[in-house]
């Protein structure tokens, strides 16, 4: 939520309070498959710094 952070491929994502999710606009000049990596995350209320995305743990 507000005050929390997620960094994806070295770029800070933006919290969308309307959709209640982090978002990052990316544009590629070529068609293809792209792999993105969550570098870090921080949750301010409870001090959570690990993510679980589709059962892929990131800490």
One Martini backbone bead per residue (centre of mass of N, CA, C, O) as a GRO file, in nm:
protein
   59
    1UNK     BB    1   0.101   0.033  -0.008
    2UNK     BB    2   0.137   0.310   0.118
    3UNK     BB    3   0.499   0.322   0.155
    4UNK     BB    4   0.556   0.103  -0.020
    5UNK     BB    5   0.794  -0.124  -0.195
    6UNK     BB    6   0.894  -0.195  -0.545
    7UNK     BB    7   1.158  -0.357  -0.732
    8UNK     BB    8   1.202  -0.365  -1.094
    9UNK     BB    9   1.478  -0.385  -1.257
   10UNK     BB   10   1.565  -0.112  -1.083
   11UNK     BB   11   1.256  -0.016  -1.066
   12UNK     BB   12   1.023   0.178  -0.930
   13UNK     BB   13   0.721   0.121  -0.830
   14UNK     BB   14   0.368   0.198  -0.845
   15UNK     BB   15   0.106   0.288  -0.649
   16UNK     BB   16  -0.238   0.180  -0.690
   17UNK     BB   17  -0.513   0.279  -0.509
   18UNK     BB   18  -0.751   0.181  -0.694
   19UNK     BB   19  -0.623  -0.127  -0.754
   20UNK     BB   20  -0.425  -0.233  -0.536
   21UNK     BB   21  -0.130  -0.192  -0.690
   22UNK     BB   22   0.153  -0.252  -0.859
   23UNK     BB   23   0.321  -0.048  -1.112
   24UNK     BB   24   0.473  -0.080  -1.457
   25UNK     BB   25   0.581   0.089  -1.727
   26UNK     BB   26   0.652  -0.087  -2.030
   27UNK     BB   27   0.885  -0.071  -2.317
   28UNK     BB   28   0.928  -0.238  -2.628
   29UNK     BB   29   1.085  -0.271  -2.955
   30UNK     BB   30   1.039  -0.583  -2.923
   31UNK     BB   31   0.931  -0.891  -2.988
   32UNK     BB   32   0.876  -1.096  -2.688
   33UNK     BB   33   1.033  -1.236  -2.425
   34UNK     BB   34   1.025  -1.131  -2.076
   35UNK     BB   35   1.234  -1.082  -1.793
   36UNK     BB   36   1.154  -1.026  -1.452
   37UNK     BB   37   1.293  -0.873  -1.146
   38UNK     BB   38   1.277  -0.872  -0.806
   39UNK     BB   39   1.483  -0.689  -0.597
   40UNK     BB   40   1.261  -0.544  -0.399
   41UNK     BB   41   1.092  -0.513  -0.071
   42UNK     BB   42   0.851  -0.302   0.128
   43UNK     BB   43   0.671  -0.310   0.439
   44UNK     BB   44   0.558  -0.083   0.685
   45UNK     BB   45   0.366  -0.215   0.906
   46UNK     BB   46   0.537  -0.524   0.934
   47UNK     BB   47   0.826  -0.559   0.779
   48UNK     BB   48   0.803  -0.670   0.498
   49UNK     BB   49   1.059  -0.833   0.249
   50UNK     BB   50   0.877  -1.058   0.113
   51UNK     BB   51   0.782  -1.261  -0.166
   52UNK     BB   52   0.489  -1.425  -0.333
   53UNK     BB   53   0.494  -1.543  -0.672
   54UNK     BB   54   0.348  -1.803  -0.766
   55UNK     BB   55   0.542  -1.970  -0.562
   56UNK     BB   56   0.779  -1.745  -0.584
   57UNK     BB   57   1.029  -1.674  -0.389
   58UNK     BB   58   1.114  -1.344  -0.248
   59UNK     BB   59   1.403  -1.198  -0.040
   0.00000   0.00000   0.00000
